[in-house]
């Protein structure tokens, strides 16, 4: 889709305005209720749908389909990212009323990083079509890795700081407690980081790793930089509210990693077929409507099977607890009789 610089400027201005409104509303640290998170989650989704419809009306139907496929893919990948955000919040014991500020700044960092990666990816793709082979192979490898991680025992999973983050902490020093929304304070005449700043850096750095699979994934659905950017932006901007809305539901999505692995593997195959087609090999290419159907179908099936499995696990745990309770008095009675 041919997008003028004027449209780019208006789009960036509109997204910036939405982010400013979001920041203004959440400027005062507070505990986010389920109602508030639910309302804003719906608002961001509706805005994304309206944008997609706008692409269909004022642009092209193909562009609209690519946007929705990209948005749903990025949104599903971002839900998986929330698992890591939960670990980070727990690792640094972030007070509940500060979590929304952490996520807001983290999302802003993510948007800037994604914009850089998208620009770089678009430049590489425009000049080197063989990069699709690399993207495709990487996504297939990532899909396999996700399955391996899903099958591993993750009960003791904990966020571990990387070397860069540790070196920053050692270089600048970290305060021993949170100081509201302050990112830096002075201790003994020295300027040091607050734990809040460390958490924001951790989330921002973690998103760099997330972008390594999400950016190739969406380039597998569309090579239009405008669609790639807007799909990422709308998927990320509602992430903060989604965190509070489905925080308790995350543990129940036990099959999400399997579903995402199928999606990434599918897009990886799509990329390889596209690369072969670009090289002059006559192979079938996967259409956007079919891609959208597969992505939505996998997510629906994954959600249903996850909830069924979680319900069975909860029932089994409840039964074990009941047996333990009934076994306790019986053992005490036997000891008394003996």
C-alpha positions as CSV (number, residue, x, y, z in Angstrom):
1,X,0.0,0.0,0.0
2,X,1.4,3.4,-1.0
3,X,1.4,5.6,2.1
4,X,2.4,9.2,1.9
5,X,4.5,11.0,4.4
6,X,1.4,13.0,5.4
7,X,-0.4,9.9,6.3
8,X,2.6,8.6,8.3
9,X,2.8,11.9,10.2
10,X,-1.0,11.9,10.9
11,X,-0.8,8.3,12.1
12,X,2.1,8.9,14.4
13,X,0.4,12.1,15.7
14,X,-2.8,10.2,16.4
15,X,-1.1,7.3,18.2
16,X,0.9,9.8,20.2
17,X,-2.3,11.6,21.2
18,X,-3.8,8.3,22.3
19,X,-0.8,7.5,24.4
20,X,-0.9,11.0,25.9
21,X,-4.5,10.5,26.9
22,X,-3.7,7.1,28.4
23,X,-0.8,8.6,30.3
24,X,-2.9,11.5,31.5
25,X,-5.6,9.2,32.8
26,X,-3.1,6.9,34.5
27,X,-0.8,9.6,35.7
28,X,-1.7,9.1,39.4
29,X,-0.4,5.7,40.7
30,X,-3.4,3.6,41.7
31,X,-4.6,0.0,41.9
32,X,-6.2,-0.8,38.5
33,X,-9.6,-2.5,39.0
34,X,-10.9,-5.2,36.7
35,X,-13.7,-2.8,35.5
36,X,-11.2,-0.1,34.5
37,X,-8.9,-2.6,32.8
38,X,-11.9,-4.2,31.0
39,X,-13.2,-0.9,29.7
40,X,-9.8,0.3,28.4
41,X,-9.1,-3.1,26.8
42,X,-12.4,-2.9,24.9
43,X,-11.5,0.7,23.9
44,X,-8.1,-0.3,22.4
45,X,-9.6,-3.3,20.6
46,X,-12.4,-1.1,19.1
47,X,-9.9,1.5,18.0
48,X,-7.9,-1.2,16.3
49,X,-11.0,-2.6,14.6
50,X,-12.0,0.9,13.4
51,X,-8.5,1.5,12.0
52,X,-8.7,-1.8,10.1
53,X,-12.1,-0.9,8.7
54,X,-10.6,2.5,7.8
55,X,-7.9,0.7,5.8
56,X,-10.6,-1.2,3.9
57,X,-12.6,1.9,3.2
58,X,-9.9,4.4,2.3
59,X,-7.1,2.0,1.3
60,X,-7.2,-1.6,0.1
61,X,-9.1,-4.7,1.3
62,X,-5.7,-6.6,1.2
63,X,-4.1,-4.0,3.5
64,X,-7.1,-4.4,6.0
65,X,-6.7,-8.2,6.0
66,X,-3.0,-7.9,6.6
67,X,-3.5,-5.5,9.4
68,X,-6.0,-7.8,11.2
69,X,-3.8,-10.8,10.7
70,X,-0.8,-8.9,12.0
71,X,-2.7,-7.4,14.9
72,X,-4.1,-10.7,16.1
73,X,-0.7,-12.4,15.8
74,X,1.1,-9.6,17.7
75,X,-1.7,-9.5,20.3
76,X,-1.4,-13.2,20.9
77,X,2.4,-13.0,21.2
78,X,2.1,-10.1,23.6
79,X,-0.2,-12.2,25.9
80,X,2.6,-14.7,26.1
81,X,4.9,-11.8,27.0
82,X,2.7,-11.0,30.0
83,X,3.9,-14.2,31.7
84,X,7.4,-12.7,31.8
85,X,6.0,-9.4,33.0
86,X,4.4,-11.2,35.9
87,X,7.7,-12.8,36.8
88,X,9.5,-9.4,36.6
89,X,6.9,-7.8,38.9
90,X,7.3,-10.6,41.4
91,X,11.1,-10.6,41.2
92,X,11.3,-6.9,42.1
93,X,8.2,-6.9,44.5
94,X,6.6,-4.0,42.6
95,X,3.8,-2.4,44.7
96,X,0.4,-3.0,43.0
97,X,-0.3,0.8,42.7
98,X,3.0,1.3,40.8
99,X,2.5,-1.6,38.3
100,X,0.4,0.4,35.9
101,X,3.2,3.1,35.7
102,X,5.8,0.5,35.1
103,X,3.8,-1.1,32.3
104,X,3.1,2.3,30.7
105,X,6.7,3.3,30.4
106,X,7.6,-0.3,29.4
107,X,5.2,-0.1,26.5
108,X,6.6,3.2,25.4
109,X,10.1,1.7,25.4
110,X,8.7,-1.2,23.5
111,X,7.1,1.0,20.8
112,X,10.4,2.9,20.2
113,X,12.4,-0.4,20.0
114,X,9.8,-1.9,17.6
115,X,9.8,1.1,15.4
116,X,13.6,0.8,15.1
117,X,13.5,-2.9,14.3
118,X,10.7,-2.4,11.8
119,X,12.6,0.3,9.9
120,X,15.7,-1.9,9.9
121,X,13.7,-5.0,8.8
122,X,11.9,-3.1,6.0
123,X,15.3,-1.8,4.7
124,X,16.8,-5.3,4.7
125,X,13.8,-6.9,3.0
126,X,13.7,-4.3,0.3
127,X,17.3,-5.0,-0.7
128,X,17.8,-8.7,0.2
129,X,14.8,-11.0,-0.6
130,X,16.8,-14.0,0.6
131,X,16.4,-12.7,4.2
132,X,12.9,-14.4,4.1
133,X,14.7,-17.8,4.3
134,X,16.4,-16.6,7.5
135,X,13.2,-15.2,9.0
136,X,11.3,-18.4,8.1
137,X,14.0,-20.7,9.5
138,X,14.2,-18.6,12.7
139,X,10.4,-18.8,13.3
140,X,10.3,-22.5,12.8
141,X,13.2,-22.9,15.3
142,X,11.4,-20.6,17.7
143,X,8.2,-22.7,17.3
144,X,10.2,-25.8,18.2
145,X,11.8,-24.1,21.1
146,X,8.5,-23.0,22.5
147,X,7.2,-26.5,22.4
148,X,10.3,-27.7,24.3
149,X,9.8,-25.0,26.9
150,X,6.1,-25.8,27.3
151,X,7.0,-29.5,27.9
152,X,9.6,-28.6,30.5
153,X,8.8,-28.2,34.2
154,X,8.2,-24.5,34.8
155,X,7.0,-24.6,38.4
156,X,10.2,-22.9,39.7
157,X,10.4,-20.4,36.9
158,X,11.9,-17.1,38.0
159,X,13.0,-14.0,36.1
160,X,16.8,-13.7,36.0
161,X,18.5,-10.4,35.3
162,X,20.8,-10.3,32.3
163,X,24.4,-9.1,32.5
164,X,23.6,-5.7,31.0
165,X,21.0,-5.0,33.6
166,X,23.3,-6.2,36.4
167,X,26.1,-4.0,35.2
168,X,23.8,-1.0,35.1
169,X,22.8,-1.7,38.7
170,X,26.4,-2.0,39.8
171,X,27.5,1.1,37.9
172,X,24.8,3.5,39.2
173,X,23.7,1.7,42.4
174,X,20.1,1.0,43.4
175,X,18.1,2.3,46.3
176,X,16.9,-0.2,48.9
177,X,13.2,0.7,48.5
178,X,10.7,2.3,46.2
179,X,10.3,6.1,46.3
180,X,6.9,6.6,44.6
181,X,7.2,7.3,40.9
182,X,10.8,8.6,41.2
183,X,13.3,7.0,38.9
184,X,16.4,8.5,40.5
185,X,17.2,9.7,44.1
186,X,20.3,10.9,45.9
187,X,21.8,8.8,48.7
188,X,24.8,10.0,50.5
189,X,25.4,12.6,47.9
190,X,25.3,10.0,45.0
191,X,22.6,9.8,42.4
192,X,21.3,6.2,42.3
193,X,18.5,4.3,40.5
194,X,15.3,3.5,42.3
195,X,13.9,-0.1,42.0
196,X,11.1,1.4,39.8
197,X,13.7,2.4,37.2
198,X,15.3,-1.0,37.3
199,X,12.0,-2.7,36.6
200,X,11.3,-0.4,33.7
201,X,14.7,-1.2,32.2
202,X,14.1,-4.9,32.7
203,X,10.8,-4.8,30.9
204,X,12.3,-2.7,28.1
205,X,15.3,-5.0,27.6
206,X,13.0,-8.1,27.7
207,X,11.0,-6.6,24.9
208,X,14.1,-6.6,22.7
209,X,14.0,-10.4,22.9
210,X,10.3,-10.5,22.3
211,X,10.8,-8.4,19.1
212,X,13.2,-11.1,17.7
213,X,10.2,-13.4,17.0
214,X,7.3,-11.0,16.7
215,X,8.8,-8.7,14.0
216,X,9.8,-11.6,11.7
217,X,6.4,-13.1,12.3
218,X,4.4,-10.1,11.2
219,X,6.8,-9.6,8.2
220,X,5.7,-13.1,7.2
221,X,2.2,-11.7,6.9
222,X,2.9,-8.4,5.3
223,X,5.9,-6.6,4.0
224,X,4.2,-3.2,4.2
225,X,6.1,-1.1,6.9
226,X,3.0,1.0,7.6
227,X,0.9,-2.1,8.4
228,X,3.7,-3.7,10.4
229,X,4.1,-0.6,12.5
230,X,0.4,0.1,13.1
231,X,-0.4,-3.5,13.9
232,X,2.4,-3.5,16.5
233,X,1.4,-0.2,17.9
234,X,-2.3,-1.2,18.5
235,X,-1.3,-4.6,19.9
236,X,1.2,-3.0,22.4
237,X,-0.9,0.0,23.5
238,X,-3.6,-2.2,25.1
239,X,-1.1,-4.5,26.7
240,X,-1.0,-2.6,30.0
241,X,-4.8,-2.9,30.6
242,X,-4.7,-6.5,29.4
243,X,-2.2,-7.3,32.1
244,X,-4.6,-6.4,34.8
245,X,-7.6,-7.9,33.1
246,X,-6.3,-11.4,32.5
247,X,-3.6,-11.5,35.2
248,X,-5.4,-14.4,37.0
249,X,-6.4,-16.0,33.7
250,X,-2.7,-16.3,32.5
251,X,-2.1,-19.3,34.7
252,X,-5.1,-21.1,33.1
253,X,-3.8,-20.7,29.5
254,X,-1.6,-23.7,29.9
255,X,-1.6,-24.6,26.2
256,X,-0.9,-21.0,25.0
257,X,2.8,-21.8,24.2
258,X,1.7,-24.8,22.0
259,X,-0.8,-22.6,20.1
260,X,1.9,-19.9,19.6
261,X,4.4,-22.5,18.4
262,X,1.9,-23.6,15.8
263,X,1.3,-20.0,14.7
264,X,5.0,-19.2,14.5
265,X,5.7,-22.5,12.7
266,X,2.9,-21.8,10.2
267,X,4.2,-18.3,9.5
268,X,7.7,-19.7,9.2
269,X,6.6,-22.1,6.5
270,X,4.7,-19.2,4.8
271,X,7.9,-17.1,4.7
272,X,9.9,-20.0,3.2
273,X,7.3,-20.5,0.5
274,X,7.3,-16.8,-0.2
275,X,11.1,-16.8,-0.4
276,X,11.0,-19.7,-2.9
277,X,8.4,-17.9,-4.9
278,X,10.6,-14.7,-5.0
279,X,13.5,-16.9,-6.2
280,X,11.4,-18.1,-9.2
281,X,10.4,-21.5,-7.8
282,X,6.8,-22.3,-8.6
283,X,5.3,-23.1,-5.2
284,X,1.9,-22.3,-3.8
285,X,1.7,-19.1,-1.6
286,X,-0.5,-18.9,1.5
287,X,-3.1,-16.2,1.2
288,X,-3.9,-13.7,4.0
289,X,-7.5,-14.9,4.5
290,X,-6.3,-18.4,5.0
291,X,-3.6,-17.2,7.4
292,X,-6.1,-15.2,9.3
293,X,-8.4,-18.3,9.6
294,X,-5.5,-20.5,10.8
295,X,-4.3,-17.9,13.4
296,X,-7.8,-17.3,14.8
297,X,-8.7,-21.1,14.8
298,X,-5.5,-22.0,16.6
299,X,-6.1,-19.3,19.3
300,X,-9.7,-20.4,19.8
301,X,-8.8,-24.1,20.1
302,X,-5.8,-23.3,22.4
303,X,-8.0,-21.2,24.7
304,X,-10.7,-23.9,24.9
305,X,-8.3,-26.8,25.6
306,X,-6.4,-24.7,28.1
307,X,-9.6,-23.9,30.1
308,X,-10.7,-27.5,30.0
309,X,-7.3,-28.7,31.2
310,X,-7.2,-26.1,34.0
311,X,-10.6,-27.0,35.1
312,X,-9.6,-30.7,35.3
313,X,-6.4,-29.8,37.2
314,X,-8.4,-27.7,39.7
315,X,-10.9,-30.5,40.2
316,X,-8.1,-33.0,40.9
317,X,-6.4,-30.7,43.3
318,X,-9.7,-30.1,45.2
319,X,-10.3,-33.9,45.4
320,X,-6.8,-34.4,46.8
321,X,-7.3,-31.7,49.3
322,X,-10.7,-33.3,50.4
323,X,-9.0,-36.7,50.8
324,X,-6.2,-35.1,52.9
325,X,-8.8,-33.4,55.1
326,X,-10.8,-36.6,55.7
327,X,-7.6,-38.7,56.2
328,X,-6.4,-36.4,58.9
329,X,-9.1,-37.0,61.5
330,X,-9.1,-40.7,60.8
331,X,-5.4,-41.0,61.5
332,X,-5.8,-39.0,64.8
333,X,-8.7,-41.4,65.8
334,X,-6.5,-44.4,65.1
335,X,-3.7,-43.0,67.3
336,X,-6.1,-42.4,70.1
337,X,-7.5,-45.9,70.0
338,X,-4.1,-47.4,70.0
